[in-house]
Amino acid sequence: MDIERMNKGQWGKLRAFFDLKTNDGFVIKGFKLVEGISGLFVGMPSTQGKDGEYYDTVFADKELRDELQQVAIRAYGQESVGSPSPSNSEMPPPQESQPSEPTKNTEFSDDDIPF
């Protein structure tokens, strides 16, 4: 599995949105990387119900979830740490830096936020 695209930012405890490409070629959109008490964890894609609560739309067993978390945190960390240092002009936000992995950064709008 590979991270297809990752959009980093600071939305409360939310650190990034990303899409996942499976080894079989499926792309699953809407994963979240969240800062929790014990560090970063992956939130599954979800949709809002009529009652206003959010419900996961993708489910994985513990083994697959752990692998997904490792892949996502590695991609997030490599983009942050592996970026070239900015020039002495304006310092760009981390999501605009050049990634060291083949993760694709694309334009991001409020329409991409699932809540």
MMTF fields as JSON, N, C-alpha, C and O atoms, coordinates in Angstrom:
{
  "mmtfVersion": "1.0.0",
  "mmtfProducer": "UNKNOWN",
  "numBonds": 459,
  "numAtoms": 460,
  "numGroups": 115,
  "numChains": 1,
  "numModels": 1,
  "chainsPerModel": [1],
  "groupsPerChain": [115],
  "chainIdList": ["A"],
  "bondAtomList": [4, 2, 8, 6, 12, 10, 16, 14, 20, 18, 24, 22, 28, 26, 32, 30, 36, 34, 40, 38, 44, 42, 48, 46, 52, 50, 56, 54, 60, 58, 64, 62, 68, 66, 72, 70, 76, 74, 80, 78, 84, 82, 88, 86, 92, 90, 96, 94, 100, 98, 104, 102, 108, 106, 112, 110, 116, 114, 120, 118, 124, 122, 128, 126, 132, 130, 136, 134, 140, 138, 144, 142, 148, 146, 152, 150, 156, 154, 160, 158, 164, 162, 168, 166, 172, 170, 176, 174, 180, 178, 184, 182, 188, 186, 192, 190, 196, 194, 200, 198, 204, 202, 208, 206, 212, 210, 216, 214, 220, 218, 224, 222, 228, 226, 232, 230, 236, 234, 240, 238, 244, 242, 248, 246, 252, 250, 256, 254, 260, 258, 264, 262, 268, 266, 272, 270, 276, 274, 280, 278, 284, 282, 288, 286, 292, 290, 296, 294, 300, 298, 304, 302, 308, 306, 312, 310, 316, 314, 320, 318, 324, 322, 328, 326, 332, 330, 336, 334, 340, 338, 344, 342, 348, 346, 352, 350, 356, 354, 360, 358, 364, 362, 368, 366, 372, 370, 376, 374, 380, 378, 384, 382, 388, 386, 392, 390, 396, 394, 400, 398, 404, 402, 408, 406, 412, 410, 416, 414, 420, 418, 424, 422, 428, 426, 432, 430, 436, 434, 440, 438, 444, 442, 448, 446, 452, 450, 456, 454],
  "bondOrderList": [1, 1, 1, 1, 1, 1, 1, 1, 1, 1, 1, 1, 1, 1, 1, 1, 1, 1, 1, 1, 1, 1, 1, 1, 1, 1, 1, 1, 1, 1, 1, 1, 1, 1, 1, 1, 1, 1, 1, 1, 1, 1, 1, 1, 1, 1, 1, 1, 1, 1, 1, 1, 1, 1, 1, 1, 1, 1, 1, 1, 1, 1, 1, 1, 1, 1, 1, 1, 1, 1, 1, 1, 1, 1, 1, 1, 1, 1, 1, 1, 1, 1, 1, 1, 1, 1, 1, 1, 1, 1, 1, 1, 1, 1, 1, 1, 1, 1, 1, 1, 1, 1, 1, 1, 1, 1, 1, 1, 1, 1, 1, 1, 1, 1],
  "groupList": [{"groupName": "MET", "atomNameList": ["N", "CA", "C", "O"], "elementList": ["N", "C", "C", "O"], "formalChargeList": [0, 0, 0, 0], "bondAtomList": [1, 0, 2, 1, 3, 2], "bondOrderList": [1, 1, 2], "singleLetterCode": "M", "chemCompType": "L-PEPTIDE LINKING"}, {"groupName": "ASP", "atomNameList": ["N", "CA", "C", "O"], "elementList": ["N", "C", "C", "O"], "formalChargeList": [0, 0, 0, 0], "bondAtomList": [1, 0, 2, 1, 3, 2], "bondOrderList": [1, 1, 2], "singleLetterCode": "D", "chemCompType": "L-PEPTIDE LINKING"}, {"groupName": "ILE", "atomNameList": ["N", "CA", "C", "O"], "elementList": ["N", "C", "C", "O"], "formalChargeList": [0, 0, 0, 0], "bondAtomList": [1, 0, 2, 1, 3, 2], "bondOrderList": [1, 1, 2], "singleLetterCode": "I", "chemCompType": "L-PEPTIDE LINKING"}, {"groupName": "GLU", "atomNameList": ["N", "CA", "C", "O"], "elementList": ["N", "C", "C", "O"], "formalChargeList": [0, 0, 0, 0], "bondAtomList": [1, 0, 2, 1, 3, 2], "bondOrderList": [1, 1, 2], "singleLetterCode": "E", "chemCompType": "L-PEPTIDE LINKING"}, {"groupName": "ARG", "atomNameList": ["N", "CA", "C", "O"], "elementList": ["N", "C", "C", "O"], "formalChargeList": [0, 0, 0, 0], "bondAtomList": [1, 0, 2, 1, 3, 2], "bondOrderList": [1, 1, 2], "singleLetterCode": "R", "chemCompType": "L-PEPTIDE LINKING"}, {"groupName": "ASN", "atomNameList": ["N", "CA", "C", "O"], "elementList": ["N", "C", "C", "O"], "formalChargeList": [0, 0, 0, 0], "bondAtomList": [1, 0, 2, 1, 3, 2], "bondOrderList": [1, 1, 2], "singleLetterCode": "N", "chemCompType": "L-PEPTIDE LINKING"}, {"groupName": "LYS", "atomNameList": ["N", "CA", "C", "O"], "elementList": ["N", "C", "C", "O"], "formalChargeList": [0, 0, 0, 0], "bondAtomList": [1, 0, 2, 1, 3, 2], "bondOrderList": [1, 1, 2], "singleLetterCode": "K", "chemCompType": "L-PEPTIDE LINKING"}, {"groupName": "GLY", "atomNameList": ["N", "CA", "C", "O"], "elementList": ["N", "C", "C", "O"], "formalChargeList": [0, 0, 0, 0], "bondAtomList": [1, 0, 2, 1, 3, 2], "bondOrderList": [1, 1, 2], "singleLetterCode": "G", "chemCompType": "PEPTIDE LINKING"}, {"groupName": "GLN", "atomNameList": ["N", "CA", "C", "O"], "elementList": ["N", "C", "C", "O"], "formalChargeList": [0, 0, 0, 0], "bondAtomList": [1, 0, 2, 1, 3, 2], "bondOrderList": [1, 1, 2], "singleLetterCode": "Q", "chemCompType": "L-PEPTIDE LINKING"}, {"groupName": "TRP", "atomNameList": ["N", "CA", "C", "O"], "elementList": ["N", "C", "C", "O"], "formalChargeList": [0, 0, 0, 0], "bondAtomList": [1, 0, 2, 1, 3, 2], "bondOrderList": [1, 1, 2], "singleLetterCode": "W", "chemCompType": "L-PEPTIDE LINKING"}, {"groupName": "LEU", "atomNameList": ["N", "CA", "C", "O"], "elementList": ["N", "C", "C", "O"], "formalChargeList": [0, 0, 0, 0], "bondAtomList": [1, 0, 2, 1, 3, 2], "bondOrderList": [1, 1, 2], "singleLetterCode": "L", "chemCompType": "L-PEPTIDE LINKING"}, {"groupName": "ALA", "atomNameList": ["N", "CA", "C", "O"], "elementList": ["N", "C", "C", "O"], "formalChargeList": [0, 0, 0, 0], "bondAtomList": [1, 0, 2, 1, 3, 2], "bondOrderList": [1, 1, 2], "singleLetterCode": "A", "chemCompType": "L-PEPTIDE LINKING"}, {"groupName": "PHE", "atomNameList": ["N", "CA", "C", "O"], "elementList": ["N", "C", "C", "O"], "formalChargeList": [0, 0, 0, 0], "bondAtomList": [1, 0, 2, 1, 3, 2], "bondOrderList": [1, 1, 2], "singleLetterCode": "F", "chemCompType": "L-PEPTIDE LINKING"}, {"groupName": "THR", "atomNameList": ["N", "CA", "C", "O"], "elementList": ["N", "C", "C", "O"], "formalChargeList": [0, 0, 0, 0], "bondAtomList": [1, 0, 2, 1, 3, 2], "bondOrderList": [1, 1, 2], "singleLetterCode": "T", "chemCompType": "L-PEPTIDE LINKING"}, {"groupName": "VAL", "atomNameList": ["N", "CA", "C", "O"], "elementList": ["N", "C", "C", "O"], "formalChargeList": [0, 0, 0, 0], "bondAtomList": [1, 0, 2, 1, 3, 2], "bondOrderList": [1, 1, 2], "singleLetterCode": "V", "chemCompType": "L-PEPTIDE LINKING"}, {"groupName": "SER", "atomNameList": ["N", "CA", "C", "O"], "elementList": ["N", "C", "C", "O"], "formalChargeList": [0, 0, 0, 0], "bondAtomList": [1, 0, 2, 1, 3, 2], "bondOrderList": [1, 1, 2], "singleLetterCode": "S", "chemCompType": "L-PEPTIDE LINKING"}, {"groupName": "PRO", "atomNameList": ["N", "CA", "C", "O"], "elementList": ["N", "C", "C", "O"], "formalChargeList": [0, 0, 0, 0], "bondAtomList": [1, 0, 2, 1, 3, 2], "bondOrderList": [1, 1, 2], "singleLetterCode": "P", "chemCompType": "L-PEPTIDE LINKING"}, {"groupName": "TYR", "atomNameList": ["N", "CA", "C", "O"], "elementList": ["N", "C", "C", "O"], "formalChargeList": [0, 0, 0, 0], "bondAtomList": [1, 0, 2, 1, 3, 2], "bondOrderList": [1, 1, 2], "singleLetterCode": "Y", "chemCompType": "L-PEPTIDE LINKING"}],
  "groupTypeList": [0, 1, 2, 3, 4, 0, 5, 6, 7, 8, 9, 7, 6, 10, 4, 11, 12, 12, 1, 10, 6, 13, 5, 1, 7, 12, 14, 2, 6, 7, 12, 6, 10, 14, 3, 7, 2, 15, 7, 10, 12, 14, 7, 0, 16, 15, 13, 8, 7, 6, 1, 7, 3, 17, 17, 1, 13, 14, 12, 11, 1, 6, 3, 10, 4, 1, 3, 10, 8, 8, 14, 11, 2, 4, 11, 17, 7, 8, 3, 15, 14, 7, 15, 16, 15, 16, 15, 5, 15, 3, 0, 16, 16, 16, 8, 3, 15, 8, 16, 15, 3, 16, 13, 6, 5, 13, 3, 12, 15, 1, 1, 1, 2, 16, 12],
  "groupIdList": [1, 2, 3, 4, 5, 6, 7, 8, 9, 10, 11, 12, 13, 14, 15, 16, 17, 18, 19, 20, 21, 22, 23, 24, 25, 26, 27, 28, 29, 30, 31, 32, 33, 34, 35, 36, 37, 38, 39, 40, 41, 42, 43, 44, 45, 46, 47, 48, 49, 50, 51, 52, 53, 54, 55, 56, 57, 58, 59, 60, 61, 62, 63, 64, 65, 66, 67, 68, 69, 70, 71, 72, 73, 74, 75, 76, 77, 78, 79, 80, 81, 82, 83, 84, 85, 86, 87, 88, 89, 90, 91, 92, 93, 94, 95, 96, 97, 98, 99, 100, 101, 102, 103, 104, 105, 106, 107, 108, 109, 110, 111, 112, 113, 114, 115],
  "secStructList": [7, 3, 3, 3, 3, 3, 3, 3, 3, 3, 3, 6, 6, 3, 3, 3, 3, 3, 3, 3, 3, 7, 6, 6, 1, 7, 3, 3, 3, 3, 3, 3, 3, 3, 3, 3, 6, 6, 3, 3, 3, 3, 3, 7, 7, 3, 3, 3, 7, 6, 6, 1, 7, 3, 3, 3, 1, 7, 7, 7, 7, 2, 2, 2, 2, 2, 2, 2, 2, 2, 2, 2, 2, 2, 2, 2, 2, 2, 2, 2, 2, 1, 1, 7, 7, 7, 7, 1, 1, 7, 7, 7, 7, 4, 4, 4, 1, 7, 7, 1, 1, 1, 7, 5, 7, 7, 7, 7, 7, 4, 4, 4, 1, 7, 7],
  "xCoordList": [0.839, 0.0, 0.88, 1.967, 0.386, 1.119, 0.183, -1.03, 0.763, -0.007, -0.103, 0.916, -1.305, -1.538, -1.363, -0.759, -1.89, -1.784, -1.913, -2.668, -1.182, -1.274, -1.32, -0.461, -2.325, -2.48, -2.299, -3.13, -1.198, -0.892, -1.383, -1.483, -1.687, -2.139, -2.372, -1.989, -2.994, -3.315, -4.783, -5.14, -5.624, -7.056, -7.392, -7.863, -7.163, -7.353, -6.332, -5.129, -6.791, -5.881, -5.577, -4.763, -6.214, -6.022, -4.741, -4.556, -3.857, -2.567, -2.5, -1.758, -3.262, -3.204, -4.414, -5.001, -4.761, -5.699, -4.879, -3.925, -5.232, -4.509, -5.393, -6.389, -4.993, -5.66, -4.694, -3.48, -5.228, -4.427, -4.652, -5.79, -3.554, -3.654, -3.229, -2.112, -4.125, -3.823, -2.938, -2.757, -2.392, -1.56, -2.361, -1.786, -3.691, -4.564, -5.009, -5.748, -4.57, -4.891, -6.088, -6.423, -6.743, -7.867, -7.347, -6.346, -8.02, -7.696, -8.843, -10.0, -8.513, -9.506, -9.217, -8.121, -10.192, -10.016, -10.59, -11.52, -10.014, -10.61, -9.986, -10.609, -8.774, -8.108, -7.615, -7.35, -7.495, -7.039, -5.885, -5.874, -4.921, -3.849, -4.118, -4.112, -4.353, -4.809, -3.774, -3.176, -3.565, -2.666, -3.467, -4.362, -3.146, -3.836, -2.93, -1.814, -3.391, -2.618, -1.325, -0.288, -1.379, -0.208, 0.542, 1.393, 0.257, 0.933, -0.025, -1.242, 0.533, -0.276, -0.985, -0.434, -2.217, -2.934, -3.779, -4.073, -4.165, -4.937, -6.425, -6.874, -7.179, -8.637, -9.159, -8.707, -10.096, -10.644, -11.599, -12.142, -11.801, -12.781, -14.154, -14.532, -14.884, -16.179, -17.17, -16.803, -18.424, -19.485, -20.406, -20.539, -21.036, -21.914, -23.316, -23.9, -23.834, -25.18, -26.227, -25.892, -27.483, -28.584, -28.643, -29.184, -28.083, -28.073, -26.909, -26.757, -26.083, -24.958, -23.671, -22.617, -23.727, -22.538, -21.808, -22.405, -20.484, -19.685, -19.504, -19.265, -19.622, -19.503, -18.449, -18.437, -17.553, -16.524, -17.177, -18.182, -16.59, -17.09, -16.134, -16.478, -14.931, -13.931, -13.478, -13.222, -13.385, -13.002, -11.81, -11.706, -10.91, -9.727, -9.445, -9.74, -8.871, -8.491, -7.249, -6.623, -6.901, -5.806, -4.487, -3.754, -4.189, -2.927, -2.829, -1.803, -3.885, -3.901, -3.884, -3.238, -4.597, -4.619, -3.229, -2.811, -2.51, -1.153, -0.224, 0.583, -0.339, 0.485, 0.156, 1.057, -1.124, -1.564, -1.015, -0.558, -1.056, -0.553, 0.944, 1.399, 1.715, 3.155, 3.444, 4.301, 2.736, 2.943, 2.601, 3.351, 1.483, 1.038, 1.978, 2.326, 2.385, 3.275, 4.639, 5.255, 5.116, 6.389, 6.303, 7.208, 5.228, 5.055, 4.943, 5.516, 4.232, 4.069, 5.408, 5.746, 6.171, 7.47, 8.502, 9.293, 8.523, 9.498, 9.246, 10.195, 7.997, 7.708, 8.138, 8.594, 7.999, 8.357, 9.867, 10.43, 10.525, 11.949, 12.797, 13.855, 12.377, 13.174, 13.114, 13.684, 12.445, 12.293, 13.554, 14.227, 13.884, 15.016, 14.699, 13.542, 15.728, 15.48, 15.169, 15.739, 14.26, 13.855, 14.952, 15.866, 14.854, 15.814, 15.52, 14.602, 16.29, 16.092, 14.894, 14.656, 14.138, 12.897, 11.806, 12.111, 10.563, 9.46, 9.542, 9.85, 9.269, 9.306, 7.962, 6.946, 7.929, 6.653, 6.185, 7.005, 4.873, 4.389, 4.887, 5.174, 4.998, 5.557, 4.861, 5.525, 3.539, 2.855, 3.245, 2.921, 3.929, 4.349, 5.767, 6.235, 6.468, 7.838, 7.862, 6.844, 9.024, 9.185, 9.333, 10.244, 8.473, 8.589, 9.771, 10.17, 10.329, 11.435, 10.927, 11.707, 9.651, 9.014, 8.084, 7.783, 7.626, 6.75, 5.316, 4.414, 5.079, 3.755, 3.404, 4.228, 2.187, 1.775, 1.066, 0.126, 1.498, 0.791, -0.042, 0.468, -1.312, -2.199, -2.879, -2.846, -3.494, -4.221, -5.308, -5.87, -5.599, -6.54, -7.506, -7.094, -8.775, -9.772, -10.641, -10.556, -11.472, -12.38, -13.357, -13.888, -13.605, -14.517, -13.96, -14.719, -12.631, -12.018, -12.162, -11.927, -12.543, -12.694, -14.04, -15.071, -14.049, -15.292, -16.253, -17.201, -16.043, -16.987, -17.262, -18.036],
  "yCoordList": [-1.182, 0.0, 1.239, 1.253, 2.279, 3.538, 4.701, 4.604, 5.799, 7.027, 7.69, 8.023, 7.877, 8.455, 9.97, 10.545, 10.612, 12.066, 12.392, 11.735, 13.403, 13.821, 15.34, 16.022, 15.855, 17.298, 17.593, 17.22, 18.269, 18.551, 19.934, 20.826, 20.101, 21.383, 21.27, 20.282, 22.272, 22.29, 22.663, 23.84, 21.668, 21.866, 21.266, 20.131, 21.997, 21.434, 20.336, 20.582, 19.131, 17.998, 17.26, 16.336, 17.655, 17.018, 17.545, 18.756, 16.639, 17.028, 16.827, 17.535, 15.871, 15.615, 14.802, 14.043, 14.986, 14.118, 13.351, 13.893, 12.098, 11.375, 10.323, 9.877, 9.94, 8.884, 7.715, 7.907, 6.518, 5.301, 4.507, 4.315, 4.04, 3.15, 1.763, 1.577, 0.787, -0.579, -1.268, -0.768, -2.409, -3.192, -3.708, -4.045, -3.775, -4.225, -3.083, -3.309, -1.851, -0.717, 0.109, 1.088, -0.249, 0.544, 1.791, 1.73, 2.923, 4.152, 4.425, 4.523, 4.547, 4.835, 6.234, 6.506, 7.117, 8.52, 8.804, 8.138, 9.807, 10.32, 9.88, 10.041, 9.327, 8.986, 10.269, 11.262, 10.238, 11.394, 10.977, 9.863, 11.866, 11.657, 12.638, 13.852, 12.103, 12.895, 12.844, 11.798, 13.981, 14.058, 13.717, 14.466, 12.585, 12.152, 12.276, 12.783, 11.826, 11.888, 11.091, 11.51, 9.945, 9.07, 9.279, 8.46, 10.334, 10.596, 10.519, 10.585, 10.38, 10.36, 9.023, 7.968, 9.083, 7.867, 8.137, 9.287, 7.066, 7.17, 7.072, 6.145, 8.048, 8.005, 7.498, 7.935, 6.588, 5.992, 6.97, 7.867, 6.799, 7.634, 7.488, 6.403, 8.592, 8.558, 9.456, 10.264, 9.293, 10.126, 10.522, 9.794, 11.674, 12.167, 11.585, 11.64, 11.033, 10.478, 11.56, 12.713, 11.194, 12.143, 12.685, 13.765, 11.933, 12.373, 13.312, 13.741, 13.633, 14.541, 13.853, 14.49, 12.583, 11.821, 11.339, 11.178, 11.108, 10.585, 9.083, 8.593, 8.358, 6.904, 6.48, 6.958, 5.561, 5.046, 4.358, 3.661, 4.564, 3.911, 2.836, 2.069, 2.774, 1.766, 1.113, 1.793, -0.203, -0.945, -1.841, -2.387, -1.987, -2.831, -3.563, -3.055, -4.765, -5.481, -4.824, -3.972, -5.222, -4.578, -4.629, -3.641, -5.764, -5.928, -4.933, -4.278, -4.832, -3.912, -2.46, -1.611, -2.18, -0.822, -0.4, 0.736, -1.32, -1.024, -0.741, 0.187, -1.541, -1.316, 0.036, 0.775, 0.355, 1.631, 2.791, 3.787, 2.669, 3.725, 3.935, 5.077, 2.857, 2.978, 3.668, 4.55, 3.273, 3.864, 5.351, 6.164, 5.714, 7.107, 7.987, 9.087, 7.519, 8.316, 8.466, 9.528, 7.416, 7.499, 8.548, 9.37, 8.523, 9.497, 10.909, 11.839, 11.085, 12.4, 12.911, 14.078, 12.04, 12.422, 12.699, 13.629, 11.923, 12.127, 13.436, 14.109, 13.811, 15.09, 16.236, 17.268, 16.068, 17.139, 17.242, 18.332, 16.106, 16.092, 16.124, 16.753, 15.475, 15.348, 16.539, 16.494, 17.593, 18.754, 19.595, 19.689, 20.208, 21.115, 22.353, 22.762, 22.954, 24.145, 25.332, 25.457, 26.211, 27.336, 28.382, 28.425, 29.222, 30.307, 31.387, 31.239, 32.474, 33.513, 34.404, 35.376, 34.104, 34.827, 34.266, 33.634, 34.48, 33.99, 32.485, 31.737, 32.058, 30.633, 30.01, 30.356, 29.086, 28.478, 27.459, 26.898, 27.209, 26.165, 24.798, 24.616, 23.827, 22.513, 21.81, 21.104, 21.972, 21.251, 21.741, 21.08, 22.876, 23.37, 22.952, 23.26, 22.256, 21.847, 20.638, 19.974, 20.357, 19.227, 17.946, 17.856, 16.949, 15.698, 14.872, 14.962, 14.063, 13.192, 11.841, 11.061, 11.548, 10.316, 10.657, 11.831, 9.669, 9.951, 10.304, 10.175, 10.744, 11.175, 12.457, 13.366, 12.53, 13.682, 14.7, 14.345, 15.962, 17.045, 17.75, 18.126, 17.931, 18.609, 19.753, 19.838, 20.631, 21.745, 21.205, 20.14, 21.94, 21.501, 22.63, 23.784, 22.316, 23.342, 22.873, 21.721, 23.765, 23.42, 22.326, 21.624, 22.168, 21.129, 19.732, 18.763, 19.606, 18.305, 17.847, 16.676, 18.749, 18.403, 17.717, 18.279, 16.498, 15.725, 16.141, 15.409, 17.284, 17.703, 19.167, 19.698],
  "zCoordList": [0.0, 0.0, 0.0, 0.577, -0.66, -0.775, -0.484, -0.673, -0.023, 0.154, -1.216, -1.82, -1.697, -3.022, -2.996, -3.901, -1.96, -1.838, -0.362, 0.354, 0.102, 1.501, 1.556, 0.998, 2.23, 2.423, 3.9, 4.728, 4.223, 5.614, 5.994, 5.152, 7.264, 7.785, 9.281, 9.907, 9.839, 11.261, 11.403, 11.348, 11.584, 11.791, 13.142, 13.209, 14.211, 15.547, 15.776, 15.685, 16.07, 16.276, 14.983, 14.968, 13.921, 12.619, 11.977, 11.863, 11.557, 10.981, 9.475, 8.794, 8.938, 7.493, 7.048, 7.819, 5.786, 5.083, 4.068, 3.509, 3.818, 2.78, 2.141, 2.712, 0.93, 0.182, 0.088, 0.015, 0.09, 0.111, -1.161, -1.59, -1.77, -2.924, -2.469, -1.987, -2.623, -2.199, -3.228, -4.338, -2.856, -3.772, -4.956, -5.99, -4.819, -5.903, -6.808, -7.766, -6.516, -7.372, -6.938, -7.606, -5.844, -5.354, -4.651, -3.937, -4.849, -4.132, -3.172, -3.581, -1.894, -0.858, -0.341, 0.149, -0.45, -0.083, 1.299, 1.754, 1.956, 3.182, 4.488, 5.537, 4.47, 5.725, 6.383, 5.707, 7.707, 8.462, 9.368, 9.892, 9.552, 10.518, 11.659, 11.457, 12.853, 13.991, 15.108, 15.363, 15.773, 16.925, 18.174, 18.567, 18.798, 20.009, 21.218, 21.11, 22.345, 23.588, 23.464, 23.978, 22.786, 22.646, 21.339, 20.992, 20.613, 19.345, 18.174, 18.346, 16.98, 15.765, 15.584, 15.897, 15.072, 14.708, 13.473, 13.147, 12.793, 11.558, 11.874, 12.549, 11.371, 11.439, 10.106, 9.047, 10.158, 8.941, 8.248, 8.892, 6.942, 6.237, 6.901, 7.342, 6.962, 7.631, 6.908, 6.054, 7.271, 6.722, 7.869, 8.853, 7.733, 8.781, 8.607, 7.525, 9.691, 9.667, 9.867, 10.142, 9.732, 9.911, 11.331, 11.568, 12.275, 13.671, 13.99, 15.133, 12.983, 13.183, 13.608, 13.631, 13.942, 14.323, 13.073, 12.009, 13.228, 12.117, 12.284, 13.387, 11.174, 11.176, 10.155, 9.021, 10.584, 9.675, 8.484, 8.626, 7.305, 6.092, 5.594, 4.696, 6.172, 5.821, 7.122, 8.115, 7.104, 8.298, 7.98, 6.882, 8.957, 8.778, 10.083, 11.164, 9.975, 11.189, 11.796, 11.166, 13.008, 13.738, 12.97, 12.926, 12.372, 11.641, 10.476, 10.297, 9.704, 8.566, 9.033, 8.418, 10.122, 10.675, 11.145, 10.918, 11.802, 12.267, 11.089, 11.14, 10.029, 8.837, 8.205, 7.808, 8.113, 7.556, 8.377, 7.816, 9.686, 10.556, 10.346, 10.288, 10.231, 10.0, 8.669, 8.6, 7.616, 6.289, 6.314, 5.774, 6.931, 6.961, 7.78, 7.35, 8.94, 9.79, 9.131, 9.221, 8.469, 7.747, 6.635, 6.489, 5.858, 4.769, 5.329, 4.761, 6.408, 7.037, 7.556, 7.361, 8.215, 8.764, 7.696, 7.845, 6.621, 5.555, 4.841, 4.439, 4.675, 4.032, 4.924, 4.431, 6.249, 7.172, 7.339, 7.251, 7.581, 7.884, 6.629, 6.629, 5.568, 4.361, 3.431, 2.341, 3.827, 2.961, 2.971, 3.997, 1.841, 1.831, 2.651, 2.742, 3.251, 4.057, 3.155, 2.071, 3.601, 2.766, 2.656, 3.479, 1.639, 1.477, 2.504, 3.311, 2.485, 3.478, 3.161, 3.879, 2.114, 1.851, 2.75, 3.761, 2.408, 3.234, 3.437, 2.509, 4.64, 4.956, 4.586, 5.189, 3.596, 3.194, 4.223, 4.949, 4.298, 5.199, 4.751, 3.568, 5.662, 5.323, 4.17, 3.411, 4.003, 2.94, 1.554, 0.568, 1.441, 0.137, -0.219, -1.315, 0.677, 0.408, -0.515, -0.709, -1.079, -1.987, -1.183, -0.36, -1.385, -0.635, -1.119, -2.28, -0.215, -0.589, -1.087, -1.634, -0.912, -1.376, -2.536, -2.751, -3.278, -4.411, -4.022, -4.85, -2.786, -2.367, -3.111, -3.21, -3.631, -4.422, -3.54, -2.828, -3.573, -2.911, -3.959, -5.014, -3.675, -4.602, -3.882, -2.655, -4.654, -4.065, -3.152, -3.405, -2.097, -1.091, -0.803, -0.682, -0.693, -0.388, 0.764, 1.188, 1.268, 2.354, 1.947, 2.808, 0.645, 0.169, 0.409, 0.412, 0.614, 0.849, 2.3, 2.598, 3.204, 4.613, 4.794, 4.425, 5.362, 5.421, 6.527, 6.809, 7.159, 8.197, 8.109, 8.905]
}
